[in-house]
Amino acid sequence: MSAPFVVPSPNATAHIALSDGSAIIVRRHGNPDGPRLYFSHGNGFAADAYFPFWKELLGGFDIVLFDFRNHGWNERSDPARHRYAQMVHDLDAVVTQAEAAFGYKPAVGVFHSMSARTAMKHAVELGWRWRALVLFDPPNVPPASHPLYPAMEIFEQRLVAWAGMRRELFADPSELAAEYHRSRTSSAWVAGAQELMAQSVLRKDADGWRLVCAPALEAAIYGEATTLNLWPMASQFGGPTKLIGADPQMKGGPATGPANRALGLENGFDYVSVPGTGHLLQIERPEQCLAEMLGFLRQNDIHPAG
C-alpha cells in the first residue's frame, strides 16, 4: 500500500470576509517568490484533497488555496446564499482580500468543475482579474438547441438525485474512503486519494463525522447547471485561458468530456483533453494534468521560481 498523503501546514492563512458576514479561510503554500496560483475545487469536494496534483507545484509557485463556502475548512453559512451568483462575488472577495493580506502580484487561476464554472462566470460578468486561467473540466451546459444539451441535462439530473440521497454522517473517515474505493469513478483516483478526500470533506461533530457540504447544498449546485446560460466564447475573456477536459472518447466517461471538447473547438478556446480520465482528472492522472498546465504557462511566459 502506498504511503498516505499528508497535506503540509500552510505558510500563512487569512480570513476572507464575505458580503453576507460569513468567511473563507485561504491558505498560502509553496514558494512566495514564485508566480501566484489561486487554486480551488469541485462541488462537494475540498482543495486539500487535490494535493496529489498541487504538491508538485510547491517548490516553484506561490499557491493561494481555498475552499468555497460550505466546503472544506470553512464554517457553514446561509444555505439560501449557496448559489453560483453568490460564489462569483465570493471569488472576487478572495482575490481582493488575499492581495491585501499577501501583497499584490499577477496571478493565475487554477480551478476545477464548480470553481472553474464560477471563475468563467466571474470573468464574463465582473471582469478579468488574472494573468491567465486554467480550467479543468468545467461542467458547462450548452444551449438547449445544441446536440449535446440532452446528455448534459441528464448528467446533471443524475447528480442532483445522487447528491440528494448521499449519506451525510459517518462513524469514521475510513467509511467514506471505502465508499470511494467501491465506486467505479473514484476508484480510478491515484492510490491514497480516496482516504485524503474522505478526510478533507468530513468534519467531526457530536454525532460523528459529517460532510462539510450538506447533500442538499451539493444537490442545489448541480441543479443550477442548466439555468446558468454559460457557454461563452473565448473572446469574452480578457486574457489567456486554457480548457483541460476529461477524455471525450472514454467509454463510460462523463458527459463533460464531449461538452468541453465542443466548447473548446466551437468557441475558440485553447483546449486539450487528458486521455483516460474522467471528471476528477487532476487526481486520476496528476502528472499528465500538470504537464498540460505547465506547458500552457510556459507559452505565456509564466515560469516557476528556481
C-alpha positions in Angstrom: 0.0 0.0 0.0 1.3 3.5 -0.9 2.1 6.0 1.9 -0.8 8.2 2.8 -0.9 11.8 1.6 -0.1 14.4 4.3 -1.1 17.9 3.4 1.5 20.3 4.8 0.6 23.1 7.1 0.2 26.4 5.3 2.9 29.1 5.4 0.1 31.6 6.3 -3.7 31.9 6.5 -6.2 34.7 6.1 -9.9 35.1 6.8 -11.7 36.5 3.8 -14.9 38.4 4.9 -17.8 37.8 2.5 -20.8 40.1 1.8 -23.2 38.1 4.0 -21.0 38.0 7.1 -19.5 34.6 6.5 -15.9 33.9 5.7 -13.5 31.8 3.6 -10.1 30.7 5.1 -7.4 31.0 2.5 -4.1 29.2 2.9 -0.8 30.1 1.4 1.5 27.3 0.4 4.7 26.9 -1.6 7.3 29.4 -2.7 6.4 33.0 -2.0 8.9 34.1 -4.7 7.1 32.1 -7.4 4.2 33.1 -9.6 1.0 33.1 -7.7 -1.7 30.4 -8.3 -5.2 30.6 -6.9 -6.5 27.0 -6.6 -9.9 25.6 -5.7 -12.2 22.5 -6.1 -15.3 21.0 -7.5 -18.8 20.7 -5.9 -18.9 18.7 -2.7 -15.1 18.3 -2.6 -12.2 20.3 -1.0 -9.0 21.9 -2.1 -6.8 19.8 0.2 -8.0 16.7 -1.5 -6.3 17.7 -4.7 -2.9 17.6 -3.0 -1.7 14.7 -5.4 -1.9 17.4 -8.1 -0.7 20.6 -6.4 2.0 19.1 -4.3 4.3 19.2 -7.4 3.9 23.0 -7.6 5.1 23.8 -4.1 8.7 24.3 -5.0 8.1 26.9 -7.7 4.8 28.6 -7.1 3.1 30.8 -4.5 -0.2 28.9 -4.0 -3.3 30.5 -2.5 -5.5 27.6 -1.7 -9.2 28.0 -0.7 -12.5 26.2 -0.4 -15.8 27.8 -1.5 -18.5 28.5 1.1 -19.8 25.5 2.9 -16.8 23.4 1.9 -13.5 22.3 3.3 -12.0 24.5 6.1 -15.0 26.9 6.1 -17.7 27.2 8.7 -21.2 26.6 7.4 -23.1 29.6 6.1 -26.6 30.6 4.9 -28.0 27.8 2.7 -30.1 30.4 0.8 -26.8 32.0 -0.5 -25.3 28.8 -1.6 -25.6 29.7 -5.3 -23.3 30.5 -8.2 -24.3 34.2 -8.2 -23.0 34.5 -4.6 -19.9 32.4 -5.3 -18.9 34.7 -8.1 -18.8 37.6 -5.6 -17.1 35.3 -3.1 -14.3 34.6 -5.6 -13.8 38.4 -6.2 -13.6 38.9 -2.4 -11.0 36.1 -2.1 -8.7 37.7 -4.8 -9.1 41.2 -3.5 -8.5 40.4 0.2 -5.8 37.9 -0.4 -3.9 40.6 -2.3 -4.3 42.8 0.7 -3.1 40.1 3.0 -0.2 38.7 1.0 0.7 41.6 -1.3 -0.3 42.1 -4.9 1.2 40.1 -7.8 -0.2 38.9 -11.1 -2.0 35.6 -10.6 -3.1 32.5 -12.4 -6.5 30.9 -11.5 -6.4 27.1 -11.5 -9.9 25.8 -11.0 -11.9 22.5 -11.4 -15.6 21.9 -12.1 -17.7 24.1 -9.9 -14.9 26.5 -9.2 -14.0 26.6 -12.9 -17.6 27.4 -13.8 -17.6 30.1 -11.1 -14.3 31.6 -12.5 -15.8 31.6 -16.0 -18.9 33.4 -14.8 -16.8 35.8 -12.8 -14.6 36.6 -15.8 -17.5 37.2 -18.1 -19.7 39.2 -15.6 -17.3 41.0 -13.3 -14.2 41.3 -15.4 -10.7 39.8 -15.9 -8.5 39.6 -12.7 -5.9 37.1 -14.0 -2.6 36.7 -15.7 -4.1 33.5 -17.1 -6.9 31.0 -16.3 -6.6 27.2 -16.3 -10.0 25.5 -16.2 -10.2 21.7 -15.5 -13.4 20.1 -17.0 -15.9 22.9 -16.2 -19.4 21.2 -16.4 -20.9 23.9 -18.6 -24.2 23.1 -20.2 -24.7 24.1 -23.9 -27.8 25.9 -25.2 -30.9 23.8 -25.4 -30.6 23.8 -29.2 -27.1 22.2 -29.1 -26.9 18.4 -29.8 -25.0 17.8 -26.6 -27.6 19.5 -24.4 -29.7 16.4 -23.6 -26.6 14.4 -22.4 -25.5 17.2 -20.1 -29.1 17.7 -18.8 -29.3 14.0 -17.9 -25.8 14.1 -16.4 -26.8 17.0 -14.1 -30.1 15.5 -13.2 -28.5 12.3 -12.1 -26.0 14.2 -10.0 -28.9 16.1 -8.3 -30.6 12.8 -7.5 -27.4 11.1 -6.3 -26.4 14.1 -4.1 -29.8 14.3 -2.5 -29.6 10.7 -1.4 -26.0 10.9 -0.1 -25.1 9.6 3.3 -24.2 12.6 5.4 -22.9 11.1 8.7 -20.1 8.6 9.2 -18.5 6.9 12.2 -15.1 7.5 10.8 -13.5 8.8 7.6 -12.5 5.3 6.7 -16.1 4.5 6.0 -16.3 7.2 3.3 -12.9 6.2 1.9 -14.3 2.7 1.5 -17.2 4.1 -0.5 -14.8 5.9 -2.8 -12.8 2.7 -3.3 -16.0 0.8 -4.3 -17.2 3.5 -6.7 -16.2 3.0 -10.4 -15.3 6.6 -10.8 -13.4 7.4 -7.6 -11.6 4.0 -7.6 -9.7 5.4 -10.6 -8.0 8.1 -8.4 -4.4 7.7 -7.5 -3.7 5.4 -4.6 -4.3 7.2 -1.3 -6.6 9.9 -2.8 -9.7 8.2 -1.5 -8.5 8.5 2.1 -7.4 12.0 1.6 -10.7 13.0 0.1 -12.6 11.5 2.9 -10.5 13.4 5.5 -10.9 16.6 3.5 -14.7 16.6 3.1 -15.7 15.4 6.6 -15.7 17.3 9.9 -16.2 15.8 13.4 -19.1 16.8 15.4 -21.0 15.4 18.4 -22.7 12.7 16.3 -19.7 11.5 14.3 -18.0 12.6 11.1 -20.3 14.8 8.9 -20.0 16.1 5.3 -19.0 19.7 5.5 -21.1 20.4 2.3 -24.5 19.1 3.2 -26.0 16.8 0.5 -28.9 19.3 -0.1 -26.4 22.1 -0.9 -24.4 19.9 -3.2 -27.6 18.9 -5.0 -28.6 22.6 -5.3 -25.4 23.5 -7.1 -25.9 20.6 -9.6 -29.5 21.7 -10.0 -28.4 25.2 -11.1 -26.3 23.9 -14.0 -29.0 24.1 -16.7 -30.1 27.6 -15.6 -26.8 29.5 -15.9 -26.7 30.1 -19.7 -22.9 29.8 -19.5 -21.5 28.8 -22.9 -19.1 31.7 -23.5 -16.7 32.5 -26.4 -13.0 32.6 -25.6 -13.0 36.2 -26.9 -15.2 37.2 -23.8 -12.2 36.5 -21.6 -9.6 39.2 -21.0 -6.5 37.0 -21.2 -5.2 33.6 -22.0 -7.4 30.7 -20.9 -6.7 27.0 -21.1 -9.5 24.5 -21.1 -8.4 21.0 -20.0 -11.1 18.4 -20.3 -11.9 14.8 -19.4 -11.4 12.3 -22.2 -14.3 12.8 -24.6 -13.9 9.3 -26.1 -13.6 7.2 -23.0 -16.2 4.5 -22.8 -18.5 5.3 -19.8 -16.9 8.7 -19.3 -18.7 11.7 -18.1 -20.8 13.9 -20.4 -18.5 16.8 -19.5 -15.8 15.3 -21.8 -17.7 15.8 -25.1 -19.2 19.0 -23.8 -15.8 20.6 -23.1 -14.5 19.4 -26.4 -17.4 21.2 -28.1 -17.0 24.3 -26.0 -13.3 24.4 -26.8 -13.5 23.8 -30.5 -16.6 25.7 -31.3 -16.0 28.7 -29.1 -12.3 29.3 -29.7 -10.6 28.1 -26.5 -7.1 26.7 -26.2 -8.4 23.2 -25.4 -7.0 19.8 -24.7 -8.3 16.6 -23.2 -6.3 14.2 -21.0 -6.7 10.6 -22.3 -8.2 8.0 -20.0 -9.6 10.5 -17.5 -13.0 11.2 -16.1 -14.2 14.3 -14.4 -11.7 14.2 -11.4 -8.8 14.2 -13.9 -6.4 16.0 -11.6 -6.4 13.2 -9.1 -6.7 10.5 -11.7 -3.7 11.5 -13.8 -2.0 14.3 -11.9 1.3 14.1 -13.9 -0.4 14.5 -17.3 -2.6 17.3 -16.0 0.4 19.1 -14.6 2.2 18.7 -17.9 -0.6 20.3 -19.8 -1.0 23.2 -17.4 2.8 23.9 -17.1 3.1 23.8 -20.9 0.4 26.4 -21.2 2.0 28.6 -18.5 5.4 28.4 -20.3 3.7 29.5 -23.5 2.6 32.6 -21.7 5.9 33.3 -20.1 4.9 32.1 -16.6 7.7 30.0 -15.1 8.2 28.5 -11.7 10.8 30.1 -9.4 14.2 28.4 -9.0 
